[in-house]
Amino acid sequence: MVKHWPGGGAGEAGRDAHYGAGKYAVYPGNNFDEHMIPFLEGAFKLEGGTNMASAVMPYYTISWNQDSKNGENVGNSYNEYIIKDLLRGKYGYDGVVCTDWSVTHEHTVMDNFIDGKPWGLENLSEAELHYKALMAGVDQFGGNNDAQPILDAYEMGKEEHGEEKMHERMEKSAVRLLNNIFSVGVFENPYVVPSETREVVGQPAFMKAGFEAQIQSIVMLKNTNNVLPLMERQKVYVPQRYVAASRNFLGMEIPASTDYPVNMELVKKYFEVVDNPDDADIGLVFIESPSSGIGYDRIDVEKGGNGYFPISLQYGDYTATEARAESIAGGDPLEDFTNRSYKNKSVSTNNATDAELVAKTKSLMKGKPVLTVVHTTNPMVFSEIEKQSDAILVGFGVQDTSTSEIISGKAEPSALLPFRMPREHGHCGNPI
């Protein structure tokens, strides 16, 4: 199963469609078609028996004003044009279409990750949502184990189209779901054989391939005077990292902490770790990309605002002076306005101390080099830390061992950035 059709990267202002605050995908550059390239040139052109991915998951978002046939602004799982006309018709896909989780559940709050996400159709009942999705071309409902709303949807279809047509519609999905099982050999051989599993799972060759893929994903952004690779047993100073109190994506509180951001026992296998920067040959700083939240704050609503804020790509405070005065998309039953603009609003990151840590380490090293390793989940501005870093490595959730292999020269950095990085701060807030 590949996701998310027709592309999940166009969320307005970079917000996340798991939240009501991020329900819209917008295309100010008129580049809707570009987002489908990974499907059309990748997932739908596979080598092997299935020839294409056997299932597709549409994204939560409303692809704003992209339905040129019916003019609907509804979530992609409900959009007949997005599924029937484009995916099935124009591009000839006949595999399973499975909704993302909770699209048929009730929407009650703007900033809860597990809230229902029936975007654009929030006033419909659960059964009506199932019916709408079925008629748009959906075959399977992600995260739903309750048959009743589907049975109710079937009855609605009988009343509107007659039993013969509705039976034909359900049978079409049944065939796709069965073909999905047949095509990958699960029907003929549905049972796991533990002895065979032990021989396959965790094979050294597989683990090696996965590990090498991690190494090949690490990007070297800077290496002044060939600071890297480090020599074996070179003396390194690794500062502890402060993490401010915050909430995770489920809203659970995370207390503040100060600890080493890397497995120190592992680092000691490669280098000699010293506690005093005066004794070190190089400082190794491990930080994360700037984090300023989901672009929404309900406290702002309580104060009379619209709740929307920029998602910052820099560590320092950011003010969205260049944002749109009127948002491209907008509207929600829980809001009495449609303009989601955050123009001239300011936002702080909860890890501004990461940039401070790099600067502090540079000062402590007294002219000796500093390597900064950044774990990043999105584009960021590097000007705040670049001058204080003699070398910069960027990783995307890889193991500490992978990074250590690059630092020590046991592996060569070869990756390119998967997205563009703004060079300077000040104008980094996404204005769309």
SULKACOR-V307886 format. One record per residue. N is the residue number from 1. RES is the residue in one letter. OMEGA is omega in whole degrees, -180 to 180 (none if undefined). NEAR is the number of other C-alpha atoms within 10 Angstrom. D_CENTER is the distance of its C-alpha to the mean C-alpha in Angstrom with 2 decimals. Layout:
n->{N N}
res->{RES RES}
omega->{OMEGA OMEGA}
near->{NEAR NEAR}
d_center->{D_CENTER D_CENTER}
This chain:
n->{1 2 3 4 5 6 7 8 9 10 11 12 13 14 15 16 17 18 19 20 21 22 23 24 25 26 27 28 29 30 31 32 33 34 35 36 37 38 39 40 41 42 43 44 45 46 47 48 49 50 51 52 53 54 55 56 57 58 59 60 61 62 63 64 65 66 67 68 69 70 71 72 73 74 75 76 77 78 79 80 81 82 83 84 85 86 87 88 89 90 91 92 93 94 95 96 97 98 99 100 101 102 103 104 105 106 107 108 109 110 111 112 113 114 115 116 117 118 119 120 121 122 123 124 125 126 127 128 129 130 131 132 133 134 135 136 137 138 139 140 141 142 143 144 145 146 147 148 149 150 151 152 153 154 155 156 157 158 159 160 161 162 163 164 165 166 167 168 169 170 171 172 173 174 175 176 177 178 179 180 181 182 183 184 185 186 187 188 189 190 191 192 193 194 195 196 197 198 199 200 201 202 203 204 205 206 207 208 209 210 211 212 213 214 215 216 217 218 219 220 221 222 223 224 225 226 227 228 229 230 231 232 233 234 235 236 237 238 239 240 241 242 243 244 245 246 247 248 249 250 251 252 253 254 255 256 257 258 259 260 261 262 263 264 265 266 267 268 269 270 271 272 273 274 275 276 277 278 279 280 281 282 283 284 285 286 287 288 289 290 291 292 293 294 295 296 297 298 299 300 301 302 303 304 305 306 307 308 309 310 311 312 313 314 315 316 317 318 319 320 321 322 323 324 325 326 327 328 329 330 331 332 333 334 335 336 337 338 339 340 341 342 343 344 345 346 347 348 349 350 351 352 353 354 355 356 357 358 359 360 361 362 363 364 365 366 367 368 369 370 371 372 373 374 375 376 377 378 379 380 381 382 383 384 385 386 387 388 389 390 391 392 393 394 395 396 397 398 399 400 401 402 403 404 405 406 407 408 409 410 411 412 413 414 415 416 417 418 419 420 421 422 423 424 425 426 427 428 429 430 431 432}
res->{M V K H W P G G G A G E A G R D A H Y G A G K Y A V Y P G N N F D E H M I P F L E G A F K L E G G T N M A S A V M P Y Y T I S W N Q D S K N G E N V G N S Y N E Y I I K D L L R G K Y G Y D G V V C T D W S V T H E H T V M D N F I D G K P W G L E N L S E A E L H Y K A L M A G V D Q F G G N N D A Q P I L D A Y E M G K E E H G E E K M H E R M E K S A V R L L N N I F S V G V F E N P Y V V P S E T R E V V G Q P A F M K A G F E A Q I Q S I V M L K N T N N V L P L M E R Q K V Y V P Q R Y V A A S R N F L G M E I P A S T D Y P V N M E L V K K Y F E V V D N P D D A D I G L V F I E S P S S G I G Y D R I D V E K G G N G Y F P I S L Q Y G D Y T A T E A R A E S I A G G D P L E D F T N R S Y K N K S V S T N N A T D A E L V A K T K S L M K G K P V L T V V H T T N P M V F S E I E K Q S D A I L V G F G V Q D T S T S E I I S G K A E P S A L L P F R M P R E H G H C G N P I}
omega->{178 -179 7 179 -1 -178 -176 -174 -174 -180 -177 179 180 -179 -172 -177 170 -179 175 179 -177 -170 -174 167 -176 -173 -178 178 -179 -176 180 -176 -178 -178 -179 -177 180 176 -173 -178 -178 -171 -179 178 -176 170 -180 -171 -176 180 179 176 -173 177 -180 176 173 179 179 -165 164 177 -165 176 178 179 -176 -178 -175 179 -179 170 179 179 -174 178 -179 -172 -178 180 -178 -176 -175 -173 -179 -173 -177 -173 -175 -174 168 -179 -179 176 -178 170 -177 179 169 -174 170 179 -180 180 -176 177 -174 -174 -173 -168 179 -175 -175 175 176 -173 179 -167 -179 -177 -172 -176 178 175 180 180 179 177 177 -180 179 -180 179 -178 175 178 180 179 -171 -178 -178 176 -178 178 -178 -178 -171 -180 177 176 177 178 178 179 177 179 177 -179 -176 -172 -175 -174 -177 -179 -179 176 178 179 -179 180 179 177 179 179 180 -179 178 178 178 180 -180 -170 179 173 -177 -178 -177 -176 -171 -171 177 175 -174 -178 179 180 -180 180 -175 -174 177 177 180 -179 179 -179 178 180 178 179 179 178 177 -180 -177 179 -177 -175 171 180 -176 177 -177 177 178 175 177 0 175 177 -180 179 176 -177 -177 175 -180 180 174 -177 176 177 -178 175 -177 173 177 -174 177 179 -180 -178 177 -177 177 -179 173 -175 175 -177 -178 178 -174 177 177 179 -179 177 -178 -172 174 -178 178 -179 -179 -179 178 -179 -174 173 -177 174 177 -178 180 -177 177 179 -177 -179 -177 177 -172 -179 -179 179 -176 178 177 178 180 179 178 178 179 176 -172 -179 175 170 -171 175 -180 -178 -179 179 -178 175 -173 -178 -177 -178 177 176 177 179 180 -178 178 178 177 179 -180 -179 178 179 177 -179 -179 -178 174 -177 179 174 -179 179 176 175 177 177 174 179 177 178 178 180 178 -179 -180 -180 178 179 -179 -177 173 176 176 -171 176 173 177 178 -175 169 -175 178 -179 177 -180 177 -176 -174 -179 -178 -172 -176 180 -177 177 176 180 172 179 177 -176 178 -179 177 177 180 -180 179 -179 178 178 -177 -176 -180 177 176 -180 174 -175 -173 172 180 178 175 -178 177 176 -177 -176 177 176 179 -172 -178 -177 -174 -177 none}
near->{14 17 18 19 22 26 22 18 15 21 21 26 26 21 24 23 22 24 23 27 24 24 29 28 30 23 18 12 7 9 11 18 10 11 16 17 14 16 21 15 10 13 19 20 14 12 10 7 8 14 11 20 18 22 20 25 23 24 26 30 34 27 27 22 15 18 18 9 10 10 12 20 20 23 26 29 31 30 25 24 21 25 23 19 17 15 23 17 13 10 13 12 20 18 22 24 29 24 26 23 18 19 29 28 17 16 23 14 16 21 21 16 17 16 18 21 26 28 26 20 20 21 13 14 15 20 18 18 22 24 22 20 25 24 18 19 25 25 24 21 22 15 13 16 7 9 9 11 18 19 14 16 22 21 17 17 21 15 10 11 11 12 15 10 13 20 13 11 17 14 13 14 20 15 14 19 19 13 17 19 15 13 13 13 11 12 13 10 10 9 8 8 9 9 8 9 10 10 9 11 10 11 11 10 9 12 12 12 12 12 15 13 13 19 24 18 20 25 21 20 15 18 15 12 9 10 16 18 16 20 13 13 14 14 20 25 24 23 21 16 19 18 19 16 13 15 12 11 14 10 12 9 11 12 10 10 12 10 10 14 17 18 11 12 9 12 18 14 12 20 18 15 21 16 12 13 22 13 13 20 18 24 26 22 26 21 24 18 23 28 20 22 20 20 20 24 17 15 11 13 13 10 9 9 12 21 19 22 26 29 26 31 26 30 25 20 14 23 21 23 16 16 20 17 14 14 18 20 20 18 16 17 14 12 12 9 11 14 17 22 24 27 19 16 14 15 18 19 20 17 23 21 19 22 21 15 20 26 19 14 25 24 14 16 19 10 9 16 21 26 27 24 22 20 18 16 13 15 18 22 21 21 13 18 19 18 12 19 24 22 22 21 20 24 24 15 13 16 14 15 17 20 20 20 16 22 22 18 14 13 16 15 19 12 16 13 14 10 9 9 14 17 13 13 18 17 19 22 22 16 20 21}
d_center->{16.27 13.77 11.08 10.60 13.93 14.81 11.45 8.34 8.26 11.31 10.62 13.80 13.86 10.10 10.17 8.11 10.18 10.49 13.07 16.15 15.64 12.68 14.34 15.13 13.92 16.55 18.11 20.58 21.11 22.03 19.61 18.44 19.81 17.95 14.60 16.45 17.69 15.41 16.81 20.32 20.85 18.89 18.19 21.39 23.53 23.46 26.42 27.89 29.35 26.77 26.34 22.99 20.14 22.02 19.49 16.86 14.54 14.36 11.59 12.68 13.29 16.79 17.09 19.58 23.02 22.08 24.33 27.46 29.48 29.33 27.76 25.52 22.59 21.08 17.82 17.26 18.55 21.71 22.28 25.17 24.91 21.28 22.13 25.89 26.76 23.91 22.31 25.58 28.15 27.37 25.24 27.21 24.60 26.41 24.16 22.64 20.34 18.64 17.08 13.96 15.14 17.39 17.85 21.58 21.77 23.26 21.45 23.10 21.11 18.72 16.57 16.32 13.20 15.65 17.71 18.62 16.82 19.70 18.77 21.91 24.07 24.07 27.86 28.22 29.20 27.24 29.67 29.45 25.65 26.13 28.87 26.95 24.11 26.79 28.67 25.64 25.35 23.12 24.49 22.61 21.09 18.16 19.10 22.53 25.63 28.13 30.31 32.18 29.98 29.88 33.66 34.01 32.02 34.42 37.35 36.03 35.81 39.35 40.66 39.09 39.45 41.83 41.37 41.75 38.88 36.60 37.62 36.85 33.35 32.60 34.24 32.04 28.92 30.91 31.77 28.21 27.15 30.21 29.71 26.24 28.02 30.93 29.08 27.44 30.67 29.72 32.58 35.28 34.05 32.01 33.01 31.69 34.49 33.88 36.11 34.25 30.87 32.13 33.14 29.84 27.09 26.71 28.98 29.42 28.65 25.28 24.41 25.68 23.59 20.38 21.58 22.53 19.14 17.71 20.56 20.06 16.50 17.93 18.85 22.15 22.21 25.69 28.71 31.77 35.08 33.46 32.54 30.55 31.29 32.98 36.16 36.47 37.43 36.88 36.84 33.49 32.73 29.41 29.06 27.55 24.47 24.61 21.71 22.48 22.44 19.34 17.61 14.58 12.07 14.98 17.42 19.33 21.20 20.82 24.09 24.60 25.33 26.69 26.37 25.88 22.22 23.15 25.33 28.70 30.66 28.63 29.20 32.89 33.07 32.40 33.96 36.47 34.76 36.90 36.67 38.56 36.93 40.50 40.78 37.52 37.21 33.58 31.00 27.59 25.02 21.61 19.18 15.55 13.96 15.01 13.71 15.27 13.67 12.10 14.67 17.11 20.10 22.54 25.31 25.41 26.13 28.88 30.38 30.51 27.43 24.69 22.04 19.72 18.97 17.25 14.11 15.88 15.19 18.44 19.98 23.01 23.41 22.26 24.10 22.82 26.16 24.87 22.68 23.93 26.73 25.74 22.21 21.76 20.86 21.76 23.45 23.04 25.87 25.21 25.72 29.00 27.64 25.41 24.86 21.57 22.50 22.11 24.61 26.48 24.51 23.69 21.00 21.09 18.60 19.15 19.33 21.77 23.88 21.84 23.42 26.68 26.53 26.42 29.34 31.27 31.00 32.18 35.15 35.97 36.00 38.81 38.13 36.79 33.41 29.99 26.94 23.59 20.66 17.27 14.21 11.44 7.71 8.41 11.80 14.74 18.51 20.63 24.04 24.22 24.27 25.31 29.04 29.19 27.54 29.70 26.90 23.09 20.73 16.93 15.03 11.49 12.23 15.51 18.70 21.29 23.69 21.76 21.86 25.50 26.44 25.44 27.14 30.24 30.57 30.48 27.70 27.20 24.01 23.17 19.55 18.69 15.84 12.99 12.84 15.68 16.54 18.94 22.25 23.70 22.84 24.22 22.66 18.99 17.87 16.23 19.26 17.89}
